[in-house]
């Protein structure tokens, strides 16, 4: 086997790994757990970030099924009496360190609000179950979820005692699960580089033995 043919194998594998699949490597989401957020809270989720902006409500990022999938949820609380419900908005963000194709699938669970994807300042509402685009290095991907609780109600009770009664409105929740995520990887993991380097060295050794 020619030396260049031996070297072609690890180089091909390295180029294939440049497109990282699922929430691992450069796109890792950290330990398998549920990150719970309350009003105004933000947290790092591995290589990602999560921010909850709300007038009341809560949100969560569930990484229990990572690296295969991540589930996002936002819940707006219902109002009491004639007051409107509260709006909960969750932003799940990632800043790309390399340029290349990005793709992921999504499935909507509870649909009591809205879901969209923002690339820098451009917002799009995905349709179907898959979303793909070409990312640039430094570009920010934001997956947005929002849900607003229902307004409460008021009524006057009847005789013998007349009094104003206030009832709470229903909470509303929006959830989405992201799967099959793939994106460009600027820096291969050290273990991957070491493995491919060892494979290339082995191939060169075999090629030299054949020539002797």
C-alpha positions as CSV (number, residue, x, y, z in Angstrom):
1,X,0.0,0.0,0.0
2,X,1.3,3.4,-1.0
3,X,2.2,5.7,1.9
4,X,-0.1,8.4,0.7
5,X,-3.0,5.9,0.6
6,X,-2.3,5.0,4.2
7,X,-2.3,8.6,5.2
8,X,-5.6,9.2,3.3
9,X,-7.6,7.1,5.7
10,X,-7.0,9.2,8.9
11,X,-7.2,12.4,6.9
12,X,-10.6,11.3,5.6
13,X,-11.7,10.4,9.1
14,X,-10.5,13.8,10.4
15,X,-12.5,15.7,7.8
16,X,-15.6,13.7,8.5
17,X,-15.3,14.5,12.2
18,X,-15.1,18.2,11.4
19,X,-18.9,18.0,11.3
20,X,-19.7,17.1,14.9
21,X,-23.0,15.3,15.5
22,X,-25.3,15.5,18.6
23,X,-24.7,17.5,21.7
24,X,-21.1,16.4,22.3
25,X,-17.6,17.7,21.7
26,X,-17.8,21.4,20.9
27,X,-21.6,21.2,21.4
28,X,-21.6,19.4,24.7
29,X,-24.3,20.4,27.2
30,X,-22.5,19.2,30.3
31,X,-23.8,16.8,32.9
32,X,-27.1,15.0,32.5
33,X,-29.5,17.1,34.6
34,X,-32.3,19.6,34.5
35,X,-31.4,23.2,34.7
36,X,-34.2,25.1,36.3
37,X,-34.5,28.9,35.8
38,X,-36.6,31.6,37.5
39,X,-37.2,35.2,36.5
40,X,-34.1,36.9,35.1
41,X,-31.9,33.9,35.7
42,X,-29.1,32.8,33.3
43,X,-26.8,29.7,33.3
44,X,-24.2,28.0,31.3
45,X,-25.3,24.6,29.9
46,X,-21.9,23.1,28.8
47,X,-20.9,25.0,25.7
48,X,-24.4,26.6,25.5
49,X,-26.1,29.3,27.4
50,X,-29.7,29.7,28.7
51,X,-31.4,32.9,29.7
52,X,-35.0,33.3,31.1
53,X,-36.5,36.8,30.7
54,X,-40.0,37.0,32.3
55,X,-42.4,38.9,34.4
56,X,-43.2,35.7,36.2
57,X,-42.9,32.0,35.4
58,X,-40.2,29.5,35.0
59,X,-38.1,27.6,32.4
60,X,-35.9,24.5,32.2
61,X,-33.2,22.9,30.1
62,X,-33.3,19.1,30.4
63,X,-30.0,17.4,29.3
64,X,-30.9,14.0,30.8
65,X,-31.0,12.4,27.3
66,X,-27.9,14.1,26.0
67,X,-25.9,13.8,23.9
68,X,-28.8,12.5,21.8
69,X,-31.3,15.2,22.7
70,X,-32.1,18.3,24.8
71,X,-35.5,19.4,25.9
72,X,-36.4,23.0,26.5
73,X,-39.5,24.3,28.4
74,X,-41.0,27.6,29.3
75,X,-44.1,28.2,31.5
76,X,-46.0,31.4,32.0
77,X,-48.1,31.7,35.1
78,X,-51.8,32.5,35.0
79,X,-53.1,35.8,36.3
80,X,-55.4,36.2,39.2
81,X,-58.8,37.9,38.8
82,X,-58.8,40.6,36.1
83,X,-54.9,40.6,35.8
84,X,-53.2,39.2,32.7
85,X,-50.9,36.2,32.9
86,X,-47.2,36.4,33.0
87,X,-44.9,35.9,30.0
88,X,-41.9,33.5,30.3
89,X,-39.3,33.6,27.5
90,X,-36.3,31.2,27.3
91,X,-33.3,31.8,25.1
92,X,-31.0,28.8,24.4
93,X,-27.8,30.1,22.7
94,X,-24.6,28.9,21.1
95,X,-21.8,30.9,19.4
96,X,-20.1,29.1,16.5
97,X,-16.3,28.9,16.5
98,X,-16.2,27.6,12.9
99,X,-18.1,28.0,9.6
100,X,-20.1,25.2,8.0
101,X,-23.5,23.5,7.7
102,X,-25.7,23.1,10.8
103,X,-28.8,21.0,11.1
104,X,-31.1,19.7,13.8
105,X,-34.5,18.1,14.2
106,X,-37.2,19.3,16.6
107,X,-40.4,18.0,18.1
108,X,-42.9,20.2,19.9
109,X,-44.5,18.8,23.1
110,X,-46.8,21.2,24.9
111,X,-47.7,24.0,22.6
112,X,-49.1,26.8,24.7
113,X,-46.8,29.5,23.4
114,X,-44.3,30.0,20.5
115,X,-41.1,28.6,19.2
116,X,-38.6,30.2,16.8
117,X,-34.9,30.2,15.8
118,X,-32.8,33.4,15.7
119,X,-29.5,33.7,13.8
120,X,-27.9,36.9,15.1
121,X,-30.7,39.4,14.5
122,X,-32.7,37.4,12.0
123,X,-35.7,35.4,13.4
124,X,-37.3,32.5,11.6
125,X,-40.1,30.1,12.6
126,X,-39.2,26.6,11.5
127,X,-41.9,24.4,10.0
128,X,-42.0,20.6,9.8
129,X,-39.5,18.7,12.0
130,X,-36.1,19.7,10.6
131,X,-34.1,22.9,10.3
132,X,-30.8,23.6,8.5
133,X,-28.6,26.5,7.7
134,X,-25.0,27.6,7.0
135,X,-23.3,29.1,10.0
136,X,-20.4,31.6,10.0
137,X,-17.7,31.7,12.6
138,X,-18.8,34.0,15.4
139,X,-22.5,33.8,14.5
140,X,-24.9,33.2,17.4
141,X,-27.7,30.7,17.2
142,X,-30.6,31.2,19.6
143,X,-33.5,28.8,20.1
144,X,-36.4,30.9,21.6
145,X,-39.4,29.6,23.5
146,X,-42.1,31.7,25.1
147,X,-45.4,31.1,26.9
148,X,-47.9,33.5,28.5
149,X,-50.3,32.4,31.2
150,X,-54.1,33.1,30.7
151,X,-55.8,36.0,32.3
152,X,-57.9,35.2,35.4
153,X,-61.6,36.0,35.8
154,X,-63.9,37.8,38.2
155,X,-67.5,37.4,39.0
156,X,-70.1,38.6,41.5
157,X,-71.5,35.9,43.8
158,X,-75.2,35.8,44.2
159,X,-77.5,36.1,47.2
160,X,-77.7,35.9,50.1
161,X,-74.2,37.4,50.2
162,X,-72.9,39.5,47.3
163,X,-69.2,39.6,46.9
164,X,-66.6,39.8,44.1
165,X,-64.8,36.5,43.5
166,X,-61.5,36.3,41.7
167,X,-60.4,33.1,39.9
168,X,-56.8,32.3,38.6
169,X,-56.1,31.8,35.0
170,X,-54.4,28.7,33.6
171,X,-50.6,28.4,33.2
172,X,-49.3,27.9,29.7
173,X,-46.3,25.8,28.7
174,X,-44.2,25.6,25.5
175,X,-41.7,22.7,25.1
176,X,-39.5,21.5,22.3
177,X,-37.0,18.7,22.1
178,X,-33.9,19.1,19.9
179,X,-32.3,16.0,18.3
180,X,-29.9,15.0,15.5
181,X,-27.8,18.2,16.0
182,X,-24.8,18.5,13.8
183,X,-22.5,21.5,13.2
184,X,-18.9,22.4,12.3
185,X,-16.1,21.7,14.7
186,X,-13.1,24.0,14.6
187,X,-11.0,22.0,17.1
188,X,-11.1,18.2,17.1
189,X,-11.0,16.6,20.6
190,X,-7.5,15.6,21.8
191,X,-8.4,12.0,22.0
192,X,-9.5,12.0,18.4
193,X,-6.3,13.7,17.2
194,X,-4.2,11.3,19.2
195,X,-6.1,8.3,17.7
196,X,-5.8,9.5,14.1
197,X,-2.1,10.4,14.6
198,X,-1.4,6.9,15.9
199,X,-3.3,5.4,13.0
200,X,-1.3,7.4,10.5
201,X,2.0,6.4,12.2
202,X,1.0,2.8,12.0
203,X,0.1,3.1,8.4
204,X,3.5,4.7,7.5
205,X,5.2,1.9,9.4
206,X,3.4,-0.8,7.5
207,X,4.1,1.0,4.2
208,X,7.9,1.1,4.9
209,X,8.0,-2.5,5.9
210,X,6.4,-3.4,2.5
211,X,9.1,-1.5,0.7
212,X,11.9,-3.3,2.5
